Amino acid sequence: MATIRALRTFLCVAQCGSFVAAAEKVGLTPAGVSQQMRLLEDSLGHQLFDRIGKKLSLNERGLRFLPRAQRLIDQFDELISSSDDDDDPVGAIYAEAIASCMSLLVKATLQARERYPRFTIRPAVGYSSDLSARVEAGESDAAVAVRSPRPIATGTLWTTLYYEPFVFIANRRSTKGLSRETLMRERLFLRPSLTTHTGGLIDRFVRDRKMAFGESLEMQLSRTLVELVEQDAGVTIVPLGRYSSWEENPRLRIEHLDFPDARREIGLMENERKRQLTSHLRHLLIELTRDRSS
């Protein structure tokens, strides 16, 4: 007999194209995935996949069944997440956050445990360049991330939580008396990777403002760049994290960049299929960021 879990596995297999790849995502062995698909096909009375070696592809019946399976899962998720009391959500979501916002997501997770005993948030850290795509694909239900320059995709929701200003950071002791312009030209410019949304925003900002710089080195994490600046390996421009303690570090020279576009937007992206549950995370995050602002 087909189960909701088997339907979820079917969708994952259809997306991944193999039992092995799907098994890693649904927490089963490849043999377990194969058994679920065999039982599902037995229940329906026909095959759903064309099998060529280890590769799978949906056959004509599988393609017709795919949207029906998705509708059944959506209806089931809506059923279990609904409650006689809208303030008592039931169910679980998988939520991710960029590293600098992980503490915010954890605080929201802990508050959710206290307020909603039947609601579970499973938090994880991720890279900003991946999170938008993961939420769009349904691999994550929600993500605290940097807003992408791309338009918000159909089927997702975006809520702005706050903005983080770009700051210039140098080693305080070794750069005393030297201007920012001189340091940008003469010191190694440590920059966020251009593969990230933040790296792209800072690159555009630097070029639009015609800020000259010499040799540069890219890295993924802003906190790693700041650690290198503290060790006097170069200078950097990064967002000043809302929850960072960099301004309290006596070894760092931090200058705010007084331009309206010198900032990045932090917000929550939600997959609309889980909005009955992710809305509760959204409200918690808004409360937490509002309290921080007051």
QUIRA-V934779 format. One record per residue. N is the residue number from 0. RES is the residue in one small letter. PHI is phi as a letter, one per 40 degrees, with the letter a starting at -180 (none if undefined). Layout:
BEGIN
N/RES/PHI ; N/RES/PHI
END
This chain:
BEGIN
0/m/none ; 1/a/c ; 2/t/b ; 3/i/d ; 4/r/c ; 5/a/c ; 6/l/c ; 7/r/c ; 8/t/c ; 9/f/d ; 10/l/c ; 11/c/c ; 12/v/c ; 13/a/c ; 14/q/c ; 15/c/c ; 16/g/g ; 17/s/a ; 18/f/c ; 19/v/c ; 20/a/c ; 21/a/c ; 22/a/d ; 23/e/c ; 24/k/c ; 25/v/b ; 26/g/g ; 27/l/b ; 28/t/c ; 29/p/d ; 30/a/c ; 31/g/c ; 32/v/c ; 33/s/d ; 34/q/c ; 35/q/c ; 36/m/c ; 37/r/c ; 38/l/c ; 39/l/c ; 40/e/c ; 41/d/c ; 42/s/c ; 43/l/c ; 44/g/g ; 45/h/a ; 46/q/c ; 47/l/b ; 48/f/b ; 49/d/c ; 50/r/b ; 51/i/b ; 52/g/g ; 53/k/c ; 54/k/c ; 55/l/b ; 56/s/a ; 57/l/c ; 58/n/c ; 59/e/c ; 60/r/c ; 61/g/c ; 62/l/c ; 63/r/c ; 64/f/c ; 65/l/d ; 66/p/c ; 67/r/c ; 68/a/c ; 69/q/c ; 70/r/c ; 71/l/c ; 72/i/c ; 73/d/c ; 74/q/c ; 75/f/c ; 76/d/c ; 77/e/c ; 78/l/c ; 79/i/c ; 80/s/c ; 81/s/c ; 82/s/a ; 83/d/c ; 84/d/b ; 85/d/c ; 86/d/c ; 87/d/b ; 88/p/c ; 89/v/b ; 90/g/h ; 91/a/b ; 92/i/b ; 93/y/b ; 94/a/b ; 95/e/b ; 96/a/a ; 97/i/c ; 98/a/d ; 99/s/c ; 100/c/b ; 101/m/c ; 102/s/c ; 103/l/c ; 104/l/c ; 105/v/c ; 106/k/c ; 107/a/c ; 108/t/c ; 109/l/c ; 110/q/c ; 111/a/c ; 112/r/c ; 113/e/c ; 114/r/c ; 115/y/b ; 116/p/c ; 117/r/b ; 118/f/b ; 119/t/b ; 120/i/b ; 121/r/b ; 122/p/c ; 123/a/a ; 124/v/c ; 125/g/a ; 126/y/c ; 127/s/c ; 128/s/c ; 129/d/c ; 130/l/c ; 131/s/d ; 132/a/c ; 133/r/c ; 134/v/c ; 135/e/d ; 136/a/c ; 137/g/g ; 138/e/c ; 139/s/b ; 140/d/c ; 141/a/a ; 142/a/a ; 143/v/c ; 144/a/a ; 145/v/c ; 146/r/c ; 147/s/c ; 148/p/c ; 149/r/c ; 150/p/c ; 151/i/c ; 152/a/c ; 153/t/d ; 154/g/g ; 155/t/b ; 156/l/b ; 157/w/b ; 158/t/b ; 159/t/c ; 160/l/b ; 161/y/a ; 162/y/b ; 163/e/b ; 164/p/c ; 165/f/c ; 166/v/b ; 167/f/c ; 168/i/b ; 169/a/b ; 170/n/c ; 171/r/c ; 172/r/c ; 173/s/c ; 174/t/b ; 175/k/d ; 176/g/g ; 177/l/c ; 178/s/c ; 179/r/d ; 180/e/c ; 181/t/c ; 182/l/c ; 183/m/c ; 184/r/c ; 185/e/b ; 186/r/b ; 187/l/c ; 188/f/c ; 189/l/c ; 190/r/b ; 191/p/c ; 192/s/d ; 193/l/c ; 194/t/c ; 195/t/b ; 196/h/c ; 197/t/c ; 198/g/c ; 199/g/c ; 200/l/c ; 201/i/c ; 202/d/c ; 203/r/c ; 204/f/c ; 205/v/c ; 206/r/c ; 207/d/c ; 208/r/c ; 209/k/f ; 210/m/c ; 211/a/c ; 212/f/a ; 213/g/c ; 214/e/c ; 215/s/b ; 216/l/a ; 217/e/c ; 218/m/a ; 219/q/c ; 220/l/b ; 221/s/c ; 222/r/c ; 223/t/c ; 224/l/c ; 225/v/c ; 226/e/c ; 227/l/c ; 228/v/c ; 229/e/d ; 230/q/c ; 231/d/g ; 232/a/c ; 233/g/i ; 234/v/b ; 235/t/a ; 236/i/b ; 237/v/a ; 238/p/c ; 239/l/c ; 240/g/d ; 241/r/c ; 242/y/b ; 243/s/c ; 244/s/b ; 245/w/c ; 246/e/c ; 247/e/c ; 248/n/c ; 249/p/c ; 250/r/c ; 251/l/b ; 252/r/b ; 253/i/b ; 254/e/b ; 255/h/c ; 256/l/c ; 257/d/c ; 258/f/b ; 259/p/c ; 260/d/c ; 261/a/c ; 262/r/a ; 263/r/b ; 264/e/b ; 265/i/b ; 266/g/a ; 267/l/b ; 268/m/b ; 269/e/b ; 270/n/c ; 271/e/c ; 272/r/c ; 273/k/b ; 274/r/c ; 275/q/c ; 276/l/c ; 277/t/c ; 278/s/c ; 279/h/c ; 280/l/c ; 281/r/d ; 282/h/c ; 283/l/c ; 284/l/c ; 285/i/c ; 286/e/c ; 287/l/c ; 288/t/c ; 289/r/c ; 290/d/c ; 291/r/c ; 292/s/c ; 293/s/c
END
